[in-house]
Amino acid sequence: MAEVGQQHPIKVYFLVWLLLFVFSAASYLVDILEFEGLLRWLLIIIFMMLKAGFIVAVFMHMKWERPTLITAILVPPLVLLVLMYLLAYEADYAWASRIVYFGGEVEPIPDSPPSHASAAH
């Protein structure tokens, strides 16, 4: 009786595992070398995206799927990222329009409610 399915060479899995180890080490190296500012976050995000991409492509077998399925899975999160960017870009305009409408500087909403420790007398 013949086996159904396909077998991927184990060499691919070990190579990706090694790459994940290298990317993780590089990500930790960014913290150890104390990179500052935008460069630090750019490197961390690049290593994070590379690791996620290899995990999805190889360990979740996305590399061997049909292009339509790959598109159906990857496009919605990318659209959400674009929409989140547009919302963040629009936030300054919304804040400025509140200032114009209310006339003057608008106080931001406090993060936590005021404490009532002084009212306990």
N, CA and C atoms as an extended XYZ file, in Angstrom:
363
Properties=species:S:1:pos:R:3:atomname:S:1:resname:S:1:resid:I:1 pbc="F F F"
N         0.848       -1.168        0.000 N   MET     1
C         0.000        0.000        0.000 CA  MET     1
C         0.900        1.240        0.000 C   MET     1
N         0.656        2.164       -0.901 N   ALA     2
C         1.477        3.373       -1.030 CA  ALA     2
C         1.041        4.423       -0.020 C   ALA     2
N         2.041        5.166        0.473 N   GLU     3
C         1.740        6.253        1.409 CA  GLU     3
C         1.206        7.456        0.647 C   GLU     3
N         0.255        8.152        1.253 N   VAL     4
C        -0.318        9.347        0.650 CA  VAL     4
C         0.306       10.559        1.339 C   VAL     4
N         0.619       11.601        0.572 N   GLY     5
C         1.204       12.813        1.141 CA  GLY     5
C         2.603       13.018        0.606 C   GLY     5
N         3.237       14.025        1.133 N   GLN     6
C         4.603       14.279        0.688 CA  GLN     6
C         5.497       14.464        1.899 C   GLN     6
N         6.713       14.112        1.718 N   GLN     7
C         7.714       14.176        2.782 CA  GLN     7
C         8.729       15.248        2.400 C   GLN     7
N         8.932       16.209        3.296 N   HIS     8
C         9.920       17.250        3.043 CA  HIS     8
C        11.249       16.818        3.656 C   HIS     8
N        12.343       17.138        3.006 N   PRO     9
C        13.647       16.734        3.542 CA  PRO     9
C        13.898       17.399        4.902 C   PRO     9
N        14.409       16.615        5.833 N   ILE    10
C        14.654       17.120        7.181 CA  ILE    10
C        15.739       18.184        7.187 C   ILE    10
N        16.569       18.203        6.154 N   LYS    11
C        17.620       19.202        6.045 CA  LYS    11
C        17.030       20.618        6.033 C   LYS    11
N        15.881       20.790        5.372 N   VAL    12
C        15.219       22.094        5.309 CA  VAL    12
C        14.835       22.554        6.706 C   VAL    12
N        14.287       21.653        7.507 N   TYR    13
C        13.853       22.012        8.857 CA  TYR    13
C        15.044       22.379        9.741 C   TYR    13
N        16.126       21.650        9.625 N   PHE    14
C        17.317       21.966       10.418 CA  PHE    14
C        17.944       23.297        9.981 C   PHE    14
N        17.938       23.565        8.689 N   LEU    15
C        18.479       24.821        8.190 CA  LEU    15
C        17.654       26.004        8.710 C   LEU    15
N        16.341       25.880        8.659 N   VAL    16
C        15.481       26.952        9.157 CA  VAL    16
C        15.633       27.095       10.662 C   VAL    16
N        15.750       25.990       11.373 N   TRP    17
C        15.961       26.053       12.825 CA  TRP    17
C        17.255       26.810       13.129 C   TRP    17
N        18.303       26.529       12.365 N   LEU    18
C        19.574       27.225       12.539 CA  LEU    18
C        19.429       28.724       12.235 C   LEU    18
N        18.708       29.063       11.160 N   LEU    19
C        18.476       30.465       10.834 CA  LEU    19
C        17.690       31.176       11.941 C   LEU    19
N        16.697       30.497       12.507 N   LEU    20
C        15.932       31.081       13.609 CA  LEU    20
C        16.833       31.348       14.809 C   LEU    20
N        17.747       30.438       15.077 N   PHE    21
C        18.700       30.620       16.163 CA  PHE    21
C        19.589       31.835       15.898 C   PHE    21
N        20.065       31.978       14.663 N   VAL    22
C        20.932       33.106       14.306 CA  VAL    22
C        20.163       34.422       14.410 C   VAL    22
N        18.933       34.457       13.912 N   PHE    23
C        18.135       35.683       13.995 CA  PHE    23
C        17.830       36.044       15.444 C   PHE    23
N        17.557       35.041       16.284 N   SER    24
C        17.309       35.317       17.705 CA  SER    24
C        18.569       35.858       18.371 C   SER    24
N        19.716       35.271       18.063 N   ALA    25
C        20.977       35.751       18.629 CA  ALA    25
C        21.247       37.184       18.176 C   ALA    25
N        20.980       37.482       16.924 N   ALA    26
C        21.172       38.844       16.427 CA  ALA    26
C        20.219       39.821       17.106 C   ALA    26
N        19.007       39.380       17.369 N   SER    27
C        18.039       40.232       18.066 CA  SER    27
C        18.499       40.534       19.485 C   SER    27
N        19.027       39.531       20.177 N   TYR    28
C        19.564       39.762       21.521 CA  TYR    28
C        20.815       40.633       21.464 C   TYR    28
N        21.590       40.486       20.410 N   LEU    29
C        22.798       41.286       20.250 CA  LEU    29
C        22.463       42.772       20.104 C   LEU    29
N        21.334       43.063       19.500 N   VAL    30
C        20.889       44.454       19.391 CA  VAL    30
C        20.712       45.054       20.789 C   VAL    30
N        20.155       44.278       21.718 N   ASP    31
C        19.999       44.764       23.099 CA  ASP    31
C        21.332       44.833       23.831 C   ASP    31
N        22.166       43.833       23.630 N   ILE    32
C        23.452       43.801       24.337 CA  ILE    32
C        24.344       44.958       23.903 C   ILE    32
N        24.356       45.257       22.601 N   LEU    33
C        25.186       46.355       22.092 CA  LEU    33
C        24.546       47.720       22.325 C   LEU    33
N        23.361       47.724       22.882 N   GLU    34
C        22.646       48.944       23.266 CA  GLU    34
C        22.486       49.920       22.106 C   GLU    34
N        21.939       49.413       21.006 N   PHE    35
C        21.586       50.303       19.905 CA  PHE    35
C        20.509       51.254       20.401 C   PHE    35
N        20.473       52.458       19.854 N   GLU    36
C        19.540       53.477       20.317 CA  GLU    36
C        18.577       53.885       19.213 C   GLU    36
N        17.411       54.331       19.622 N   GLY    37
C        16.458       54.985       18.737 CA  GLY    37
C        15.865       54.106       17.661 C   GLY    37
N        15.714       54.721       16.499 N   LEU    38
C        15.035       54.085       15.376 CA  LEU    38
C        15.776       52.849       14.873 C   LEU    38
N        17.108       52.900       14.862 N   LEU    39
C        17.896       51.748       14.392 CA  LEU    39
C        17.596       50.511       15.225 C   LEU    39
N        17.512       50.673       16.545 N   ARG    40
C        17.227       49.542       17.430 CA  ARG    40
C        15.890       48.897       17.074 C   ARG    40
N        14.846       49.718       16.976 N   TRP    41
C        13.518       49.164       16.710 CA  TRP    41
C        13.412       48.618       15.298 C   TRP    41
N        14.087       49.239       14.367 N   LEU    42
C        14.088       48.732       12.994 CA  LEU    42
C        14.721       47.345       12.927 C   LEU    42
N        15.869       47.162       13.582 N   LEU    43
C        16.529       45.852       13.588 CA  LEU    43
C        15.685       44.796       14.305 C   LEU    43
N        15.110       45.153       15.435 N   ILE    44
C        14.273       44.202       16.173 CA  ILE    44
C        13.083       43.763       15.331 C   ILE    44
N        12.427       44.710       14.659 N   ILE    45
C        11.264       44.367       13.834 CA  ILE    45
C        11.676       43.550       12.620 C   ILE    45
N        12.815       43.873       12.017 N   ILE    46
C        13.289       43.086       10.865 CA  ILE    46
C        13.549       41.639       11.288 C   ILE    46
N        14.263       41.438       12.402 N   PHE    47
C        14.532       40.068       12.854 CA  PHE    47
C        13.238       39.349       13.234 C   PHE    47
N        12.304       40.049       13.846 N   MET    48
C        11.029       39.452       14.220 CA  MET    48
C        10.252       39.005       12.979 C   MET    48
N        10.215       39.865       11.956 N   MET    49
C         9.485       39.521       10.740 CA  MET    49
C        10.159       38.366        9.989 C   MET    49
N        11.491       38.345        9.977 N   LEU    50
C        12.192       37.232        9.338 CA  LEU    50
C        11.883       35.910       10.044 C   LEU    50
N        11.924       35.926       11.376 N   LYS    51
C        11.624       34.694       12.123 CA  LYS    51
C        10.186       34.248       11.874 C   LYS    51
N         9.254       35.189       11.927 N   ALA    52
C         7.844       34.838       11.689 CA  ALA    52
C         7.654       34.306       10.274 C   ALA    52
N         8.310       34.920        9.308 N   GLY    53
C         8.183       34.469        7.923 CA  GLY    53
C         8.704       33.058        7.718 C   GLY    53
N         9.869       32.739        8.303 N   PHE    54
C        10.399       31.384        8.179 CA  PHE    54
C         9.528       30.360        8.891 C   PHE    54
N         9.002       30.727       10.048 N   ILE    55
C         8.131       29.794       10.774 CA  ILE    55
C         6.871       29.496        9.978 C   ILE    55
N         6.252       30.560        9.440 N   VAL    56
C         5.033       30.363        8.649 CA  VAL    56
C         5.327       29.598        7.367 C   VAL    56
N         6.419       29.937        6.697 N   ALA    57
C         6.712       29.309        5.401 CA  ALA    57
C         7.064       27.841        5.531 C   ALA    57
N         7.898       27.494        6.505 N   VAL    58
C         8.404       26.121        6.556 CA  VAL    58
C         7.659       25.271        7.577 C   VAL    58
N         7.615       25.725        8.828 N   PHE    59
C         7.020       24.873        9.860 CA  PHE    59
C         5.501       24.791        9.753 C   PHE    59
N         4.865       25.821        9.178 N   MET    60
C         3.423       25.760        8.965 CA  MET    60
C         3.099       25.345        7.521 C   MET    60
N         4.133       24.949        6.780 N   HIS    61
C         4.012       24.383        5.429 CA  HIS    61
C         3.380       25.335        4.416 C   HIS    61
N         3.465       26.638        4.660 N   MET    62
C         2.888       27.600        3.730 CA  MET    62
C         3.683       27.655        2.421 C   MET    62
N         4.956       27.311        2.478 N   LYS    63
C         5.807       27.333        1.289 CA  LYS    63
C         5.274       26.378        0.219 C   LYS    63
N         4.646       25.307        0.631 N   TRP    64
C         4.196       24.292       -0.297 CA  TRP    64
C         2.702       24.401       -0.626 C   TRP    64
N         2.058       25.486       -0.218 N   GLU    65
C         0.633       25.669       -0.493 CA  GLU    65
C         0.431       26.374       -1.836 C   GLU    65
N        -0.813       26.406       -2.268 N   ARG    66
C        -1.164       27.095       -3.505 CA  ARG    66
C        -1.083       28.602       -3.295 C   ARG    66
N        -0.723       29.342       -4.336 N   PRO    67
C        -0.619       30.809       -4.206 CA  PRO    67
C        -1.924       31.487       -3.768 C   PRO    67
N        -3.064       30.954       -4.187 N   THR    68
C        -4.329       31.579       -3.778 CA  THR    68
C        -4.561       31.447       -2.276 C   THR    68
N        -4.184       30.326       -1.700 N   LEU    69
C        -4.337       30.146       -0.260 CA  LEU    69
C        -3.374       31.053        0.494 C   LEU    69
N        -2.159       31.167       -0.010 N   ILE    70
C        -1.180       32.059        0.614 CA  ILE    70
C        -1.705       33.495        0.589 C   ILE    70
N        -2.245       33.910       -0.545 N   THR    71
C        -2.792       35.257       -0.669 CA  THR    71
C        -3.966       35.458        0.281 C   THR    71
N        -4.842       34.462        0.376 N   ALA    72
C        -6.015       34.574        1.247 CA  ALA    72
C        -5.626       34.676        2.718 C   ALA    72
N        -4.483       34.132        3.081 N   ILE    73
C        -4.050       34.171        4.479 CA  ILE    73
C        -3.218       35.419        4.776 C   ILE    73
N        -2.384       35.852        3.853 N   LEU    74
C        -1.468       36.951        4.121 CA  LEU    74
C        -2.031       38.341        3.825 C   LEU    74
N        -2.960       38.467        2.890 N   VAL    75
C        -3.451       39.793        2.513 CA  VAL    75
C        -4.277       40.462        3.624 C   VAL    75
N        -5.205       39.787        4.298 N   PRO    76
C        -5.985       40.489        5.337 CA  PRO    76
C        -5.145       41.129        6.451 C   PRO    76
N        -4.112       40.452        7.010 N   PRO    77
C        -3.301       41.163        8.001 CA  PRO    77
C        -2.557       42.365        7.419 C   PRO    77
N        -2.117       42.271        6.165 N   LEU    78
C        -1.451       43.407        5.542 CA  LEU    78
C        -2.413       44.576        5.347 C   LEU    78
N        -3.650       44.291        4.976 N   VAL    79
C        -4.655       45.347        4.848 CA  VAL    79
C        -4.913       45.992        6.205 C   VAL    79
N        -4.985       45.181        7.262 N   LEU    80
C        -5.178       45.737        8.603 CA  LEU    80
C        -4.013       46.637        9.012 C   LEU    80
N        -2.792       46.254        8.669 N   LEU    81
C        -1.644       47.100        8.974 CA  LEU    81
C        -1.731       48.446        8.255 C   LEU    81
N        -2.160       48.427        7.000 N   VAL    82
C        -2.315       49.672        6.250 CA  VAL    82
C        -3.400       50.539        6.895 C   VAL    82
N        -4.509       49.931        7.284 N   LEU    83
C        -5.582       50.691        7.926 CA  LEU    83
C        -5.136       51.261        9.274 C   LEU    83
N        -4.350       50.496       10.036 N   MET    84
C        -3.834       51.007       11.306 CA  MET    84
C        -2.909       52.200       11.065 C   MET    84
N        -2.094       52.130       10.033 N   TYR    85
C        -1.224       53.255        9.695 CA  TYR    85
C        -2.059       54.486        9.346 C   TYR    85
N        -3.105       54.294        8.544 N   LEU    86
C        -3.954       55.424        8.174 CA  LEU    86
C        -4.643       56.033        9.394 C   LEU    86
N        -5.084       55.189       10.324 N   LEU    87
C        -5.693       55.706       11.552 CA  LEU    87
C        -4.693       56.505       12.376 C   LEU    87
N        -3.477       56.017       12.483 N   ALA    88
C        -2.458       56.735       13.242 CA  ALA    88
C        -2.113       58.051       12.549 C   ALA    88
N        -2.069       58.043       11.237 N   TYR    89
C        -1.776       59.256       10.480 CA  TYR    89
C        -2.893       60.277       10.659 C   TYR    89
N        -4.120       59.809       10.719 N   GLU    90
C        -5.298       60.665       10.846 CA  GLU    90
C        -5.465       61.221       12.258 C   GLU    90
N        -4.817       60.622       13.256 N   ALA    91
C        -5.022       61.014       14.651 CA  ALA    91
C        -4.616       62.464       14.898 C   ALA    91
N        -3.536       62.920       14.290 N   ASP    92
C        -3.115       64.308       14.482 CA  ASP    92
C        -4.152       65.275       13.937 C   ASP    92
N        -4.736       64.937       12.804 N   TYR    93
C        -5.761       65.806       12.222 CA  TYR    93
C        -6.993       65.843       13.126 C   TYR    93
N        -7.386       64.698       13.651 N   ALA    94
C        -8.558       64.654       14.529 CA  ALA    94
C        -8.311       65.475       15.789 C   ALA    94
N        -7.106       65.382       16.358 N   TRP    95
C        -6.781       66.151       17.559 CA  TRP    95
C        -6.790       67.648       17.241 C   TRP    95
N        -6.218       68.027       16.107 N   ALA    96
C        -6.182       69.439       15.726 CA  ALA    96
C        -7.591       69.977       15.487 C   ALA    96
N        -8.458       69.176       14.894 N   SER    97
C        -9.824       69.642       14.648 CA  SER    97
C       -10.597       69.813       15.955 C   SER    97
N       -10.299       69.005       16.962 N   ARG    98
C       -10.932       69.203       18.272 CA  ARG    98
C       -10.515       70.528       18.874 C   ARG    98
N        -9.235       70.874       18.724 N   ILE    99
C        -8.747       72.150       19.258 CA  ILE    99
C        -9.439       73.313       18.558 C   ILE    99
N        -9.579       73.237       17.244 N   VAL   100
C       -10.243       74.299       16.495 CA  VAL   100
C       -11.708       74.394       16.907 C   VAL   100
N       -12.387       73.275       17.045 N   TYR   101
C       -13.813       73.267       17.374 CA  TYR   101
C       -14.070       73.793       18.778 C   TYR   101
N       -13.280       73.362       19.759 N   PHE   102
C       -13.501       73.771       21.140 CA  PHE   102
C       -12.830       75.102       21.457 C   PHE   102
N       -11.991       75.602       20.593 N   GLY   103
C       -11.363       76.898       20.788 CA  GLY   103
C       -10.310       76.892       21.865 C   GLY   103
N        -9.100       76.653       21.527 N   GLY   104
C        -8.017       76.643       22.499 CA  GLY   104
C        -7.497       75.254       22.729 C   GLY   104
N        -6.626       75.142       23.695 N   GLU   105
C        -6.004       73.846       24.002 CA  GLU   105
C        -7.002       72.943       24.719 C   GLU   105
N        -7.094       71.727       24.284 N   VAL   106
C        -7.989       70.747       24.892 CA  VAL   106
C        -7.168       69.844       25.793 C   VAL   106
N        -7.624       69.660       27.004 N   GLU   107
C        -6.922       68.783       27.936 CA  GLU   107
C        -7.127       67.333       27.529 C   GLU   107
N        -6.068       66.528       27.498 N   PRO   108
C        -6.243       65.106       27.174 CA  PRO   108
C        -6.961       64.378       28.302 C   PRO   108
N        -7.562       63.277       27.958 N   ILE   109
C        -8.252       62.454       28.955 CA  ILE   109
C        -7.200       61.821       29.855 C   ILE   109
N        -7.355       61.925       31.189 N   PRO   110
C        -6.339       61.342       32.082 CA  PRO   110
C        -6.300       59.823       31.964 C   PRO   110
N        -5.107       59.261       32.211 N   ASP   111
C        -4.934       57.806       32.119 CA  ASP   111
C        -5.635       57.072       33.244 C   ASP   111
N        -5.630       57.650       34.426 N   SER   112
C        -6.260       56.985       35.568 CA  SER   112
C        -7.163       57.980       36.281 C   SER   112
N        -8.205       57.481       36.939 N   PRO   113
C        -9.107       58.383       37.654 CA  PRO   113
C        -8.380       59.032       38.827 C   PRO   113
N        -8.791       60.241       39.207 N   PRO   114
C        -8.131       60.904       40.331 CA  PRO   114
C        -8.356       60.134       41.622 C   PRO   114
N        -7.358       60.164       42.502 N   SER   115
C        -7.493       59.446       43.767 CA  SER   115
C        -8.319       60.281       44.731 C   SER   115
N        -9.088       59.587       45.569 N   HIS   116
C        -9.947       60.261       46.540 CA  HIS   116
C        -9.389       60.111       47.941 C   HIS   116
N        -8.071       60.070       48.056 N   ALA   117
C        -7.449       59.884       49.354 CA  ALA   117
C        -7.640       61.123       50.223 C   ALA   117
N        -7.656       62.330       49.623 N   SER   118
C        -7.810       63.537       50.425 CA  SER   118
C        -9.250       63.743       50.854 C   SER   118
N       -10.209       63.119       50.200 N   ALA   119
C       -11.618       63.266       50.563 CA  ALA   119
C       -12.023       62.322       51.673 C   ALA   119
N       -11.131       61.504       52.155 N   ALA   120
C       -11.476       60.503       53.188 CA  ALA   120
C       -11.528       61.094       54.571 C   ALA   120
N       -11.202       62.381       54.758 N   HIS   121
C       -11.207       62.998       56.090 CA  HIS   121
C       -12.579       62.991       56.670 C   HIS   121
